[in-house]
Amino acid sequence: MRAQSGFVMIFLLILILIFVVLFLVTIGSTMKNTEYTQLYSTNLLLSILRSDTGYPDPECKLVSDAIYCTFMNSEHICSGSGLSCKEVAEENVRYYLDYDNGIAKKSYKHLIIAEPDWTAIDGSGQIIRFAVGDEDLLNPRGKKTAVNEIVGSGSYILNIRLLVTES
């Protein structure tokens, strides 16, 4: 009698374990890889743009402020740094996209591009361009995830885009 009850208990434990494993497998497969990449990309872009640069200057306070300042006032020097807005923005974006120190995952390639809806020209008459990361992602081939964030107001809107693909 004891052997039968022990056998029934072991059988029930194995059955419960099988159902738990099946449940976890079905839950894990509900989020597809593309959905995960989209969620990861959105969170990464927002985290980078909302990060504090460490400078008290309102033009350079957040990474998004420094990127916007790059196009609006290209000659502006962030207080106490001796660096222009573009240099501060590039330095911070590179830090966050760095696989060893930053928050980006090694299994992905990243590129952040800022595109104004107007033609931004610096003091020397050159068109201002902002792109940090793996510029191979500009090639049209391959599967990429792109997320956008709008910065600015009025007639000066800046579209900041993050392109992500698996390495």
N, C-alpha and C positions, 0 to 999 in steps of 0.2 A: 504494500500500500504506500509506503514511504517513497519507494522508487518511482512509482507512478506519479505522485504529486510533484516530486522533484523534476521529473521529465516534463510535466505540464508547465511548470514554472519556467524552465529553460526554454521550452518552445514558445511560450508567451513573450519572454524577454527578446528572443530572436525576432519574433514577429513585430514587436514594437520597434526594435532597432531598424528593421527593414523599412517600416512605414516612416520613421523619422528621416532616414537617408533619402527616401523617395521624395518626401516633402521638401527637404533642403535642396535637392537637385532641381525640382520644379520651380522653387522660389528663385534660385540662382540663375536659371535660364530665362527668367522673365525680362531681365534687363539685357538688352542686346548690346553688342559692342559699340554700335554706332550711337546708341542712346547714352552710353557711358561716356564716350568721347565727347559728345555734345555737352553733357553736364560738366565734365572735367574742364573743357575749353571755356565755357561760360564762367565757371568759378575762378579759373586761373586769370582770365582777363579782368574780371571785376576786382580780384584780390590785388593784382598789380596796379591797376588804375587808382584804387583807393588807398594805396600804401603811402605813408608819410615819407618824404625824402629826408627829413631832418633839418631842413632850412626853414627859418621863420618867415621868410619873404612870401607874401600871399601868391605871387606869381609862380612860386616854386614849391609850395607847401606839399601838395600831393603830386604823384607821378602824372596824373591826368592834367593838373595845372601846368606842370612843366612842359608837357607835350603841346598843350594849347598855346602856351607862351612862345614856344618854338615858332609857331606860324603867325601869331599876332604881333610879337615884338621880338624879332630874332636877335636883336643886339642887346637885349636885357641881360644883365649879369645878376645872378642870384646873390642876395646879400650874404656877405661873410665867406663866400666860396671862391670867388674869382672865376667861376664857371658860368657859361651861358646856359639858358634854359634847355637848349638842345643837348648840351653835354651832361647836364644833371639828369635829364630824362633818359638818355641813352645809357648812362652809368647805372641807373636804378633798374631799368628794364633788363639790361644784361645780367645784373646781379640776380634778379628773380628768375631769369631763364637759365641761369647757371645750374648744371645738374648736380654739382657738388655742394654748393652753398644755398641755392635758391629753392623755390617751391615747385619747379617744373619736374616732370617725370622723365627719366632717362629713356624710356621706351617710346617717346614721341619726339618729333622734330617740331619746332615752333618758329613762327615769324609774326611779329607785330608791325603793322603798317598804319600810319596815320595819313588820311587823305582829306584835305579841306575841300569844301564845295566852291572855293574861290581860288584864284591863282596867287599863291603866297610867294613873294620875292624878298630876298634878303638885301642888305645894304649894298652888296656888290652887283646886284642885278640878276643873281642866280635864283632859279626856282628852288624853293625849300622842299626837301624830301626827308621823310622819317621812316626808316625801316630797320628793325633790329631783329636778328635771328638768322635762321637758315634761309637764304634767298633762293635756294633751289625750289622752294615751295611756290615760287611765282610761275614756274612752268605749269602749263595747263594739264599735263598728264598726271595720272595717279589720283587716288581717292583722298580727298582732304575734308576736314571739318573747318568751317569758317563761322566765327561769331563776331558780331559788331556791337559797338557801344558808341553812342552819340555824345559829344562833348561840345559845349558852347551854347549860344542862344542868339536870337535875332537872325541877322543875315550872315553870321559867321558860324557855320556849323562844321564841326570836325568829326569825321567818321574814323574811329579807331577799330581796326580789324585784327583778329588773331587767327592765323591759319595753323592748323595742327594736322599732322599725319603720323602714322606709325613708322618707327625707324626701320 
